[in-house]
Amino acid sequence: MNARDALDARAIGALRPDGPRLGVLGDPVAHSLSPQMHAAAIAALAPASPEVARLRYLRLHVKADELAEALARLHAAGFVGLNLTVPHKVAALGLVTALSPEARRAGSVNTLVRRDEGWGGMTTDGPGFLEALRERSGAGLAGRPAVVLGAGGAARAVAAACLDDGCSSLLVANRDAAKAEALAASLSGADVRACALSPSLRLPAGAVVVNCTVLGLRPGDPSPVAREALSPDHFVFDTTYADTDSQLLRDAAQAGARSCDGRPMLRWQGALAFRAWTGILPPAAPMREAIGEAP
């Protein structure tokens, strides 16, 4: 199986216990860099840790209606941990035997840890986003307005993290305004608002703008916000990543705004998940190189 191959539901159903394994579940999942990243972490730690050296990390193509059975099969096959990506981060909430406080608050799960009775759910998306933001912008969100674009699993975790880090206000914008309003209503904060995501969206001065939509995964995707809405005092964090910069990142550069793609967040959420599975925080350098993250 090469780096881009994935096991589908049928192949997952045929798996049997065969040593400690990890994996990422999604639909789509071919674009995910998690297998390369975790393979690099395993290789870096293997010489000093025989237990880590035995781990294998697989790519698993699981559709929404296949998730429950796939999780049961993977538990029975002895997997020790899983990452979840689109569209499973919210659906998995009802399929775990325990939830971390962060996952419960965010209403989103991206990391599963094996328990005897089933899967324990947690989210490393929010903490991973904050660590990446501090690295790339030199500061957190304390006292700054935050704008979260999208209302799915990643958006839930990022929105909760923004509030936990002390943002001065939070605006959730989603194409389906009702979903944005539902997310805003589920969060507690001094100034949390919701609106429809449209080209006419105006961004607060000095805001950290976080794209949690899928726009940017495919070449040719439009930006979720108008170029004219961006200014040099914004920091634009696009949680997507691809072989080329998204239109949002290109627009941010033209506007003079600092920005980053989703690779630093991917690395951090992956490292925190790896620690939850093994007790070890892996080194950043080999993971950064594996995913092509710019220094």
C-alpha positions as CSV (number, residue, x, y, z in Angstrom):
1,M,0.0,0.0,0.0
2,N,1.5,3.3,-1.1
3,A,1.2,6.6,0.8
4,R,-2.0,7.6,-0.9
5,D,-3.8,4.2,-0.7
6,A,-6.6,3.7,1.8
7,L,-8.4,0.8,3.2
8,D,-12.2,0.9,2.6
9,A,-15.0,-0.4,4.8
10,R,-14.8,-3.8,3.3
11,A,-11.1,-4.1,3.9
12,I,-11.5,-2.8,7.4
13,G,-14.1,-5.5,8.0
14,A,-11.5,-8.1,7.2
15,L,-8.8,-6.8,9.5
16,R,-7.6,-9.0,12.4
17,P,-5.4,-8.2,15.4
18,D,-1.9,-7.8,14.0
19,G,0.2,-5.6,16.3
20,P,-0.5,-2.0,17.4
21,R,-1.9,0.2,14.7
22,L,-3.2,3.7,14.3
23,G,-5.1,5.4,11.6
24,V,-7.0,8.3,10.2
25,L,-10.7,8.0,9.1
26,G,-12.3,10.4,6.6
27,D,-14.2,10.9,3.4
28,P,-12.3,12.1,1.5
29,V,-9.0,10.9,3.1
30,A,-6.6,10.6,0.2
31,H,-5.4,14.2,0.7
32,S,-4.5,13.7,4.4
33,L,-0.9,14.0,5.3
34,S,-1.4,12.4,8.7
35,P,0.1,9.0,7.6
36,Q,3.3,10.6,6.4
37,M,3.5,12.8,9.5
38,H,3.0,10.0,12.0
39,A,5.3,7.6,10.1
40,A,8.0,10.3,10.5
41,A,7.3,10.6,14.2
42,I,7.4,6.8,14.6
43,A,10.7,6.5,12.7
44,A,12.3,9.3,14.8
45,L,11.3,7.7,18.1
46,A,11.8,4.1,17.2
47,P,15.5,3.7,18.1
48,A,14.8,4.7,21.7
49,S,11.3,3.1,22.0
50,P,10.6,-0.5,20.9
51,E,6.9,0.0,21.7
52,V,6.7,3.0,19.3
53,A,8.7,1.1,16.7
54,R,5.9,-1.5,16.5
55,L,3.3,1.1,15.6
56,R,1.8,1.4,12.1
57,Y,-0.4,4.2,10.9
58,L,-3.0,3.6,8.2
59,R,-5.2,5.6,5.9
60,L,-8.9,4.5,6.2
61,H,-11.6,5.6,3.8
62,V,-14.8,5.5,5.8
63,K,-18.1,7.1,4.7
64,A,-20.6,8.7,7.1
65,D,-23.0,5.8,7.1
66,E,-20.0,3.4,7.7
67,L,-18.5,5.1,10.7
68,A,-20.2,3.1,13.6
69,E,-19.4,-0.3,12.1
70,A,-15.8,0.8,11.2
71,L,-15.1,2.0,14.7
72,A,-16.3,-1.3,16.2
73,R,-14.3,-3.3,13.7
74,L,-11.1,-1.3,14.3
75,H,-11.5,-1.7,18.1
76,A,-11.9,-5.4,17.6
77,A,-8.8,-5.5,15.4
78,G,-6.7,-4.0,18.2
79,F,-6.2,-0.5,17.0
80,V,-4.8,1.7,19.8
81,G,-5.8,5.1,18.4
82,L,-7.5,6.9,15.6
83,N,-7.7,10.4,14.1
84,L,-11.0,11.6,12.6
85,T,-11.4,14.1,9.8
86,V,-14.3,15.3,7.6
87,P,-17.1,14.3,8.1
88,H,-16.8,12.3,11.3
89,K,-15.9,14.8,14.0
90,V,-19.4,15.5,15.2
91,A,-21.0,12.1,14.4
92,A,-18.4,10.3,16.6
93,L,-19.7,12.1,19.7
94,G,-22.4,9.5,20.1
95,L,-20.1,6.5,19.3
96,V,-17.6,6.8,22.1
97,T,-17.7,5.6,25.7
98,A,-16.1,8.7,27.2
99,L,-15.5,12.3,26.2
100,S,-12.7,14.7,27.4
101,P,-14.0,18.0,28.8
102,E,-12.5,19.8,25.8
103,A,-14.4,17.6,23.3
104,R,-17.6,17.9,25.3
105,R,-17.3,21.7,25.2
106,A,-16.4,21.8,21.6
107,G,-19.0,19.3,20.5
108,S,-16.4,17.7,18.3
109,V,-14.0,14.8,18.4
110,N,-10.8,14.3,16.3
111,T,-8.9,11.8,18.4
112,L,-9.9,8.4,19.7
113,V,-8.0,6.5,22.3
114,R,-8.5,2.8,22.9
115,R,-10.3,1.8,26.1
116,D,-11.2,-1.7,27.2
117,E,-14.9,-1.0,26.8
118,G,-14.6,1.0,23.6
119,W,-13.2,4.3,22.3
120,G,-12.5,7.4,24.4
121,G,-13.0,10.7,22.5
122,M,-11.0,13.9,22.8
123,T,-10.2,16.8,20.6
124,T,-6.7,18.1,19.9
125,D,-7.9,20.5,17.2
126,G,-8.4,23.4,19.5
127,P,-5.2,23.1,21.4
128,G,-3.3,22.3,18.2
129,F,-4.8,25.5,16.6
130,L,-3.7,27.6,19.5
131,E,-0.1,26.3,19.5
132,A,0.2,26.8,15.8
133,L,-1.3,30.3,16.0
134,R,1.3,31.3,18.7
135,E,4.1,29.9,16.5
136,R,3.0,31.6,13.3
137,S,1.7,34.9,14.6
138,G,3.8,35.3,17.8
139,A,0.7,35.8,20.0
140,G,-2.5,34.1,21.1
141,L,-6.0,35.5,20.9
142,A,-6.2,37.4,24.2
143,G,-7.9,40.7,23.6
144,R,-8.2,40.1,19.8
145,P,-11.4,39.6,17.8
146,A,-11.8,36.1,16.2
147,V,-13.8,35.1,13.1
148,V,-14.4,31.5,12.5
149,L,-15.6,30.5,9.0
150,G,-17.6,27.3,9.0
151,A,-19.7,25.4,11.6
152,G,-18.5,21.8,11.3
153,G,-16.3,19.8,13.7
154,A,-13.1,21.7,13.3
155,A,-14.9,25.0,13.5
156,R,-16.5,23.9,16.8
157,A,-13.2,23.0,18.3
158,V,-11.5,26.2,17.1
159,A,-14.3,28.5,18.3
160,A,-14.2,27.0,21.8
161,A,-10.4,27.4,21.8
162,C,-10.7,31.1,20.8
163,L,-13.0,31.7,23.7
164,D,-10.8,29.7,26.1
165,D,-7.8,31.8,25.0
166,G,-9.5,35.1,25.8
167,C,-10.6,36.5,22.4
168,S,-12.4,39.9,22.8
169,S,-15.2,38.8,20.5
170,L,-16.1,35.8,18.3
171,L,-18.0,35.8,15.1
172,V,-19.1,32.5,13.6
173,A,-20.0,32.7,9.9
174,N,-21.4,29.8,7.9
175,R,-23.1,29.4,4.6
176,D,-26.0,27.9,6.5
177,A,-26.7,30.7,9.0
178,A,-28.8,28.4,11.2
179,K,-25.8,26.1,11.8
180,A,-23.7,29.2,12.7
181,E,-26.4,30.3,15.1
182,A,-26.6,26.9,16.7
183,L,-22.8,26.8,17.2
184,A,-22.8,30.3,18.7
185,A,-25.7,29.4,21.0
186,S,-23.7,26.3,22.3
187,L,-20.8,28.5,23.3
188,S,-20.5,30.7,26.4
189,G,-18.8,34.0,25.9
190,A,-19.2,37.7,26.4
191,D,-19.5,38.5,22.8
192,V,-20.4,35.6,20.5
193,R,-22.3,36.3,17.3
194,A,-23.3,34.4,14.2
195,C,-24.1,35.3,10.6
196,A,-24.4,33.9,7.1
197,L,-21.1,33.5,5.3
198,S,-21.3,35.6,2.1
199,P,-19.1,37.7,-0.1
200,S,-20.4,40.8,1.7
201,L,-19.1,39.6,5.1
202,R,-17.1,42.4,6.9
203,L,-14.3,41.4,9.2
204,P,-13.5,43.2,12.4
205,A,-10.3,45.2,12.5
206,G,-7.3,43.3,13.9
207,A,-9.2,40.0,13.7
208,V,-7.7,36.5,13.6
209,V,-9.7,35.0,10.7
210,V,-9.8,31.2,10.7
211,N,-11.1,29.2,7.7
212,C,-12.7,26.0,8.9
213,T,-14.7,25.4,5.7
214,V,-13.5,22.9,3.1
215,L,-12.9,25.7,0.6
216,G,-9.2,25.4,-0.2
217,L,-8.9,21.6,-0.4
218,R,-9.3,21.5,-4.1
219,P,-7.6,23.6,-6.8
220,G,-9.9,26.3,-8.0
221,D,-11.9,26.6,-4.8
222,P,-13.0,30.2,-4.3
223,S,-12.1,32.1,-1.1
224,P,-14.8,32.0,1.5
225,V,-14.4,35.8,2.0
226,A,-14.0,38.7,-0.4
227,R,-10.5,39.9,-1.1
228,E,-11.6,43.5,-0.2
229,A,-12.6,42.3,3.3
230,L,-8.9,41.5,4.2
231,S,-6.4,44.1,5.5
232,P,-2.9,44.1,6.8
233,D,-4.0,44.0,10.4
234,H,-5.6,40.6,10.0
235,F,-4.0,37.3,10.6
236,V,-5.5,34.7,8.3
237,F,-5.3,31.0,9.4
238,D,-6.5,28.6,6.7
239,T,-7.0,25.2,8.3
240,T,-7.0,23.6,4.8
241,Y,-3.8,22.6,3.1
242,A,-3.0,21.6,-0.5
243,D,-0.1,21.4,-2.9
244,T,-0.7,25.1,-3.8
245,D,-1.9,28.0,-1.7
246,S,-5.6,28.5,-1.4
247,Q,-7.3,31.5,-2.9
248,L,-7.8,32.8,0.6
249,L,-4.1,32.7,1.3
250,R,-3.3,34.3,-2.0
251,D,-5.8,37.1,-1.3
252,A,-4.3,37.5,2.2
253,A,-0.8,38.0,0.7
254,Q,-2.2,40.6,-1.7
255,A,-3.8,42.4,1.1
256,G,-0.6,42.5,3.1
257,A,-2.0,40.2,5.9
258,R,0.1,37.6,7.6
259,S,-1.2,34.1,7.2
260,C,-0.5,30.4,7.3
261,D,-2.1,27.2,6.0
262,G,-3.3,24.2,8.0
263,R,0.0,22.4,8.2
264,P,1.2,23.8,11.6
265,M,-2.2,23.0,13.1
266,L,-2.1,19.5,11.5
267,R,1.4,18.9,13.1
268,W,0.4,20.1,16.5
269,Q,-2.9,18.3,16.7
270,G,-1.1,15.2,15.5
271,A,1.6,15.6,18.1
272,L,-0.9,16.0,20.9
273,A,-2.8,12.9,19.7
274,F,0.4,10.9,19.5
275,R,1.1,11.9,23.1
276,A,-2.4,10.7,24.1
277,W,-1.7,7.3,22.5
278,T,1.9,6.8,23.6
279,G,2.7,9.2,26.4
280,I,5.4,10.8,24.2
281,L,5.3,14.2,22.5
282,P,7.1,13.6,19.2
283,P,9.8,15.9,17.8
284,A,8.6,18.6,15.5
285,A,11.3,18.6,12.9
286,P,10.6,15.2,11.2
287,M,6.9,15.8,11.3
288,R,7.3,19.3,9.8
289,E,9.5,17.9,7.0
290,A,7.1,15.0,6.3
291,I,4.2,17.3,5.6
292,G,6.1,20.0,3.7
293,E,5.5,22.7,6.3
294,A,7.3,25.9,5.5
295,P,9.7,27.1,8.2
